[in-house]
Amino acid sequence: MNNYLRVKQVAASIGVSQSTIWRWVSEGILPQPLHLTPRTSVWRSADIETAIEKMAGEGVAV
């Protein structure tokens, strides 16, 4: 079963601000979210975990 995270949850789990999450999305560091409505975006938790592992492997401080 997929768990979905809102931007606030993603930011809290990584320890960065919500604006950093959106910047990382625009820079391609994090995957694009799924858009449930025009104002509601979510990410699959597995996609975020994969992105964090990739960042750690590349030496990006999280």
DSSP file (Angstrom, degrees, kcal/mol; ACC not computed):
  #  RESIDUE AA STRUCTURE BP1 BP2  ACC     N-H-->O    O-->H-N    N-H-->O    O-->H-N    TCO  KAPPA ALPHA  PHI   PSI    X-CA   Y-CA   Z-CA
    1    1 A M              0   0    0      0, 0.0     2,-0.3     0, 0.0     0, 0.0   0.000 360.0 360.0 360.0 135.9    0.0    0.0    0.0
    2    2 A N        -     0   0    0     43,-0.0     2,-0.4    42,-0.0    42,-0.0  -0.619 360.0-151.4 -82.6 136.7    1.3    3.4   -0.9
    3    3 A N        -     0   0    0     -2,-0.3    42,-3.0     2,-0.0     2,-0.4  -0.904  13.3-151.5-103.1 138.8    1.6    6.1    1.7
    4    4 A Y  E     -A   44   0A   0     -2,-0.4     2,-0.4    40,-0.2    40,-0.2  -0.891   5.9-158.2-114.9 142.8    1.2    9.7    0.5
    5    5 A L  E     -A   43   0A   0     38,-2.7    38,-2.1    -2,-0.4     2,-0.1  -0.947   9.4-139.8-122.5 137.9    2.8   12.8    2.1
    6    6 A R     >  -     0   0    0     -2,-0.4     4,-2.3    36,-0.2     3,-0.4  -0.433  40.0 -97.4 -83.9 168.6    1.8   16.4    1.8
    7    7 A V  H  > S+     0   0    0     34,-0.5     4,-2.6     1,-0.2     5,-0.2   0.859 124.1  55.2 -59.2 -37.8    4.6   19.1    1.5
    8    8 A K  H  > S+     0   0    0      1,-0.2     4,-2.1     2,-0.2    -1,-0.2   0.903 110.1  46.3 -62.2 -40.6    4.5   19.8    5.2
    9    9 A Q  H  > S+     0   0    0     -3,-0.4     4,-2.3     2,-0.2    -2,-0.2   0.889 111.8  50.5 -69.9 -39.8    5.1   16.2    6.0
   10   10 A V  H  X S+     0   0    0     -4,-2.3     4,-1.8     2,-0.2     5,-0.2   0.940 111.7  48.4 -62.7 -46.8    7.9   15.9    3.4
   11   11 A A  H  X>S+     0   0    0     -4,-2.6     4,-2.5     1,-0.2     5,-2.0   0.913 112.7  48.0 -60.2 -44.0    9.6   19.0    4.8
   12   12 A A  H  <5S+     0   0    0     -4,-2.1    -1,-0.2     1,-0.2    -2,-0.2   0.890 109.9  51.9 -65.8 -38.8    9.4   17.7    8.4
   13   13 A S  H  <5S+     0   0    0     -4,-2.3    -1,-0.2     1,-0.2    -2,-0.2   0.822 118.3  36.9 -69.2 -29.6   10.7   14.3    7.5
   14   14 A I  H  <5S-     0   0    0     -4,-1.8    -2,-0.2    -5,-0.2    -1,-0.2   0.739 109.0-122.2 -91.4 -26.3   13.8   15.8    5.8
   15   15 A G  T  <5S+     0   0    0     -4,-2.5     2,-0.3     1,-0.3    -3,-0.2   0.812  71.9 110.0  87.8  33.3   14.2   18.7    8.2
   16   16 A V  S   <S-     0   0    0     -5,-2.0    -1,-0.3    -6,-0.2    -2,-0.1  -0.795  71.3 -87.6-129.5 174.0   14.0   21.5    5.7
   17   17 A S     >  -     0   0    0     -2,-0.3     4,-1.6     1,-0.1     3,-0.1  -0.349  34.2-113.9 -79.4 163.5   11.4   24.2    5.0
   18   18 A Q  H  > S+     0   0    0      1,-0.2     4,-2.1     2,-0.2     5,-0.2   0.861 118.0  57.1 -64.2 -35.5    8.5   23.8    2.6
   19   19 A S  H  > S+     0   0    0      1,-0.2     4,-2.1     2,-0.2    -1,-0.2   0.856 103.5  53.8 -65.5 -32.7   10.0   26.4    0.3
   20   20 A T  H  > S+     0   0    0      2,-0.2     4,-2.9     1,-0.2    -1,-0.2   0.896 105.6  53.8 -66.1 -39.4   13.2   24.2    0.1
   21   21 A I  H  X S+     0   0    0     -4,-1.6     4,-2.1     1,-0.2    -2,-0.2   0.950 110.9  45.3 -58.2 -49.0   11.0   21.3   -0.9
   22   22 A W  H  X S+     0   0    0     -4,-2.1     4,-2.2     1,-0.2    -1,-0.2   0.864 112.7  51.1 -65.2 -35.6    9.5   23.3   -3.8
   23   23 A R  H  X S+     0   0    0     -4,-2.1     4,-1.9     2,-0.2    -1,-0.2   0.929 109.8  49.8 -65.5 -44.4   12.9   24.6   -4.8
   24   24 A W  H  X>S+     0   0    0     -4,-2.9     5,-2.2     1,-0.2     6,-1.3   0.854 109.4  52.4 -63.5 -34.5   14.3   21.0   -4.9
   25   25 A V  H ><5S+     0   0    0     -4,-2.1     3,-1.1     4,-0.2    -1,-0.2   0.941 110.3  47.2 -64.0 -46.6   11.3   19.9   -7.0
   26   26 A S  H 3<5S+     0   0    0     -4,-2.2    -2,-0.2     1,-0.3    -1,-0.2   0.805 112.8  49.9 -66.3 -27.9   12.0   22.8   -9.5
   27   27 A E  H 3<5S-     0   0    0     -4,-1.9    -1,-0.3    -5,-0.1    -2,-0.2   0.507 115.9-115.4 -86.6  -5.2   15.7   21.8   -9.6
   28   28 A G  T <<5S+     0   0    0     -3,-1.1    -3,-0.2    -4,-0.5    -2,-0.1   0.559  85.3 117.1  83.7   8.1   14.9   18.1  -10.2
   29   29 A I  S   <S+     0   0    0     -5,-2.2    -4,-0.2    -6,-0.2    26,-0.1   0.898  79.8  34.5 -74.3 -41.3   16.3   17.0   -6.9
   30   30 A L  S    S-     0   0    0     -6,-1.3    -2,-0.2    -9,-0.2    18,-0.1  -0.827  98.9-101.8-109.0 152.7   12.9   15.7   -5.7
   31   31 A P        -     0   0    0      0, 0.0    -2,-0.1     0, 0.0    -1,-0.1  -0.283  42.6 -92.9 -70.1 158.3   10.3   14.2   -7.9
   32   32 A Q        -     0   0    0      1,-0.1     2,-0.1    -7,-0.1    -6,-0.0  -0.430  47.6-118.8 -64.3 143.1    7.3   16.1   -9.1
   33   33 A P        -     0   0    0      0, 0.0     2,-0.4     0, 0.0    10,-0.2  -0.330  21.3-106.2 -78.7 166.7    4.3   15.6   -6.8
   34   34 A L  E     -B   42   0B   0      8,-3.6     8,-2.5    -2,-0.1     2,-0.8  -0.794  32.0-136.6 -87.0 136.2    1.0   14.1   -7.8
   35   35 A H  E     +B   41   0B   0     -2,-0.4     6,-0.2     6,-0.2     4,-0.0  -0.853  27.3 173.8-102.0 108.4   -1.7   16.8   -8.0
   36   36 A L  E    S-     0   0B   0      4,-2.3    -1,-0.2    -2,-0.8     5,-0.2   0.875  77.9  -8.5 -77.9 -39.6   -5.0   15.7   -6.4
   37   37 A T  E >  S-B   40   0B   0      3,-1.4     3,-1.2     0, 0.0    -1,-0.2  -0.872  88.6 -87.9-142.7 173.2   -6.5   19.1   -6.9
   38   38 A P  T 3  S+     0   0    0      0, 0.0     3,-0.0     0, 0.0    -2,-0.0   0.781 130.9  33.4 -58.5 -23.9   -5.1   22.4   -8.1
   39   39 A R  T 3  S+     0   0    0      1,-0.1     2,-0.5    -4,-0.0    -4,-0.0   0.322 107.5  76.3-113.6   7.1   -4.2   23.2   -4.4
   40   40 A T  E <   +B   37   0B   0     -3,-1.2    -4,-2.3   -34,-0.0    -3,-1.4  -0.949  52.6 171.3-127.1 114.5   -3.4   19.7   -3.1
   41   41 A S  E     +B   35   0B   0     -2,-0.5   -34,-0.5    -6,-0.2     2,-0.3  -0.938   4.5 179.2-121.0 143.2   -0.1   18.0   -4.0
   42   42 A V  E     -B   34   0B   0     -8,-2.5    -8,-3.6    -2,-0.4     2,-0.4  -0.951  14.8-148.7-138.8 158.5    1.3   14.7   -2.6
   43   43 A W  E     -A    5   0A   0    -38,-2.1   -38,-2.7    -2,-0.3     2,-0.3  -0.944  28.7-110.8-122.6 148.1    4.3   12.5   -3.0
   44   44 A R  E  >  -A    4   0A   0     -2,-0.4     4,-1.7   -40,-0.2     3,-0.5  -0.637  26.6-133.3 -71.8 134.4    4.5    8.8   -2.6
   45   45 A S  H  > S+     0   0    0    -42,-3.0     4,-2.5    -2,-0.3     5,-0.2   0.867 106.2  57.0 -60.3 -35.6    6.6    8.1    0.5
   46   46 A A  H  > S+     0   0    0    -43,-0.3     4,-2.2     1,-0.2    -1,-0.2   0.876 104.6  52.1 -63.4 -36.8    8.7    5.5   -1.4
   47   47 A D  H  > S+     0   0    0     -3,-0.5     4,-2.1     2,-0.2    -1,-0.2   0.886 110.6  47.6 -66.4 -38.4    9.6    8.2   -4.0
   48   48 A I  H  X S+     0   0    0     -4,-1.7     4,-2.5     2,-0.2    -2,-0.2   0.916 110.7  51.2 -68.1 -42.9   10.8   10.6   -1.3
   49   49 A E  H  X S+     0   0    0     -4,-2.5     4,-2.3     1,-0.2    -2,-0.2   0.909 110.7  49.2 -60.0 -42.3   12.8    7.8    0.4
   50   50 A T  H  X S+     0   0    0     -4,-2.2     4,-2.2     2,-0.2    -1,-0.2   0.913 111.0  49.5 -62.9 -43.5   14.5    7.0   -2.9
   51   51 A A  H  X S+     0   0    0     -4,-2.1     4,-2.5     2,-0.2    -2,-0.2   0.896 110.3  50.5 -63.5 -40.7   15.3   10.7   -3.5
   52   52 A I  H  X S+     0   0    0     -4,-2.5     4,-2.5     2,-0.2    -1,-0.2   0.918 110.2  49.8 -63.9 -43.2   16.8   11.0   -0.1
   53   53 A E  H  X S+     0   0    0     -4,-2.3     4,-2.2     1,-0.2    -2,-0.2   0.899 111.3  49.4 -61.8 -40.6   19.0    7.9   -0.6
   54   54 A K  H  X S+     0   0    0     -4,-2.2     4,-1.5     2,-0.2    -2,-0.2   0.911 110.5  50.3 -64.7 -42.7   20.1    9.4   -3.9
   55   55 A M  H  <>S+     0   0    0     -4,-2.5     5,-2.8     1,-0.2     4,-0.4   0.911 110.8  49.2 -61.9 -42.1   20.9   12.7   -2.3
   56   56 A A  H ><5S+     0   0    0     -4,-2.5     3,-1.1     1,-0.2    -1,-0.2   0.895 109.3  52.3 -64.4 -39.7   22.9   11.0    0.4
   57   57 A G  H 3<5S+     0   0    0     -4,-2.2    -1,-0.2     1,-0.3    -2,-0.2   0.793 110.1  48.8 -66.6 -27.5   24.8    8.9   -2.2
   58   58 A E  T 3<5S-     0   0    0     -4,-1.5    -1,-0.3    -3,-0.2    -2,-0.2   0.431 118.8-111.1 -91.0  -0.1   25.7   12.1   -4.0
   59   59 A G  T < 5 +     0   0    0     -3,-1.1     2,-0.5    -4,-0.4    -3,-0.2   0.677  62.3 154.8  80.7  17.1   26.9   13.8   -0.9
   60   60 A V      < -     0   0    0     -5,-2.8     2,-0.3    -6,-0.2    -1,-0.3  -0.681  46.4-122.0 -79.2 125.8   24.1   16.4   -0.7
   61   61 A A              0   0    0     -2,-0.5    -1,-0.1     1,-0.2    -5,-0.0  -0.525 360.0 360.0 -71.1 127.0   23.6   17.5    2.9
   62   62 A V              0   0    0     -2,-0.3    -1,-0.2   -10,-0.0    -6,-0.0   0.339 360.0 360.0-115.4 360.0   20.0   16.8    4.1
